Structure formats: C-alpha cells, structure tokens
Amino acid sequence: MTVINDKESNVKEIIIALCREFDNLKYENIFPYNVQDKIYYTDYVILITANSTTQLESSLSVLKDFEKKHSLSKKVIGKKNIESGWIIYDYSIFVLHVFTQEKREYYKFDDLFIEYEKLDYHKW
C-alpha cells in the first residue's frame, strides 16, 4: 500500500487531525473506517457530512490548508462539482468523502462500510 510521505506510522495521526479539523468546523457524522486488507485501493475511508453546499464548498479550502500543513498530496480529486452534493478526495492511503446530508442518505454510503471497523478519533 502506498503511504503518505513514506511515514506509515503517521497515517493515524493525520487521520485524527483531519477528523478533528472537520469536527472543529462543525461538520457532522465524521466516521473514519479501517478497511486495511479489505479494499485494495486504500487503508482508510473517511465519511463526513457537510451541513450545506456552502460548507461542502469550503471543504476544498479546508483541505488545501490541511494539505500544506501536513505535506500531503492528493492522488485524485473525484467529483469537484459542488452541486452534486458529494466531493471525493483520494490520498491513496485514505479516501475522504464529503457529502451533504441529503446525498449521504440517498446513496446510503454508510451501509457499504457497516462491516468495517469504525474508528473513534476522539479516543485516539
């Protein structure tokens, strides 16, 4: 599995910091899932709910600042169309999905990860 800046030991710390950053900015339903050895393209999937399309759009700048602070680089930005209600960020070692509540419920994305370990970033 590809690691961020060849520092696999820092992946959890980065995920914790990212989840806390979004939590501090009042995003909701922040769920990081450990999918190591179960999904071939990543080790972690993080699902986050934006409370509005404005907040969804602001996730772009939140992540840009976070990337600079933690020396991250994206492999891919999936959907970047704010009107879609869903943005995907692929950092290889983890994939981040930011949805509006409507889209998260519509696609039932959480159901896809029900069998995986949900990580409590508050306790890390």
C-alpha positions in Angstrom: 0.0 0.0 0.0 1.3 3.5 -0.8 2.0 5.6 2.2 1.9 9.3 2.7 5.4 10.7 2.6 6.8 7.3 3.4 5.6 7.7 7.1 3.0 5.0 7.6 3.3 5.5 11.4 1.9 9.0 10.9 -1.2 8.0 9.0 -3.4 7.6 12.1 -2.2 10.9 13.4 -3.0 12.6 10.1 -6.5 11.0 10.1 -7.1 12.1 13.7 -6.0 15.6 12.9 -8.2 15.7 9.8 -11.3 14.4 11.6 -10.7 16.9 14.4 -10.3 19.7 11.9 -13.6 19.0 10.4 -15.2 18.4 13.8 -14.0 21.8 15.0 -15.6 23.4 11.9 -19.0 21.8 12.7 -19.1 19.2 10.0 -21.1 16.2 11.2 -21.1 12.4 11.2 -17.4 12.1 10.8 -16.6 8.4 10.5 -13.2 7.1 9.7 -13.2 3.4 8.8 -10.3 1.0 8.8 -10.5 -1.0 5.6 -7.0 -2.3 5.5 -6.6 -5.7 3.7 -10.3 -5.5 2.7 -10.3 -2.8 0.0 -7.4 -2.9 -2.5 -7.0 0.8 -3.2 -6.8 2.3 0.3 -6.4 1.6 4.0 -8.9 4.0 5.4 -12.1 5.6 4.2 -13.5 8.7 5.9 -17.1 9.8 5.6 -18.1 13.4 6.5 -21.3 15.3 6.3 -21.4 19.0 5.3 -24.4 20.9 6.6 -24.9 22.8 3.4 -23.5 23.2 -0.1 -21.6 26.3 1.2 -19.9 24.1 3.8 -19.3 21.4 1.2 -17.6 24.0 -1.0 -15.5 25.3 2.0 -14.1 21.7 2.4 -12.0 22.5 -0.7 -10.1 25.3 1.1 -10.0 23.4 4.5 -8.3 20.5 2.7 -5.9 22.8 0.8 -4.7 24.3 4.1 -4.6 20.9 5.7 -2.5 19.5 2.8 0.0 22.3 3.2 0.3 22.0 6.9 0.8 18.2 6.8 2.7 18.0 3.5 0.0 15.9 1.8 -0.6 15.5 -1.9 -3.8 14.2 -3.5 -3.7 11.4 -5.9 -7.1 12.3 -7.3 -10.0 14.7 -6.6 -13.0 12.9 -7.7 -16.2 14.8 -8.0 -15.5 18.5 -7.7 -18.9 19.7 -8.7 -20.4 21.3 -5.6 -24.0 20.9 -6.9 -23.5 17.2 -6.9 -23.5 17.3 -3.1 -20.5 14.9 -2.9 -16.8 15.5 -3.2 -14.2 12.7 -3.2 -10.5 13.2 -2.2 -8.1 10.3 -2.8 -4.8 10.5 -0.8 -4.0 6.9 -1.7 -3.6 5.7 2.0 -7.0 7.1 2.7 -10.0 8.3 0.7 -12.2 11.1 2.0 -15.9 11.5 1.0 -17.6 14.8 2.0 -21.4 14.7 1.4 -24.4 16.9 2.0 -26.8 15.0 4.4 -29.2 14.6 1.5 -26.7 12.8 -0.7 -25.2 10.7 2.1 -28.7 9.4 2.9 -29.7 9.0 -0.7 -26.6 6.9 -1.6 -26.7 5.0 1.8 -22.9 5.1 1.7 -22.6 4.2 5.4 -24.2 0.9 4.7 -21.3 0.0 2.5 -18.9 0.2 5.5 -21.1 -1.4 8.2 -18.9 -4.5 8.4 -15.7 -2.5 8.8 -14.1 -1.1 12.0 -15.3 2.4 12.7 -12.6 4.3 14.4 -13.3 6.8 17.2 -11.0 9.7 16.5 -12.0 11.2 19.9 -10.2 8.4 21.7 -7.0 8.2 19.6 
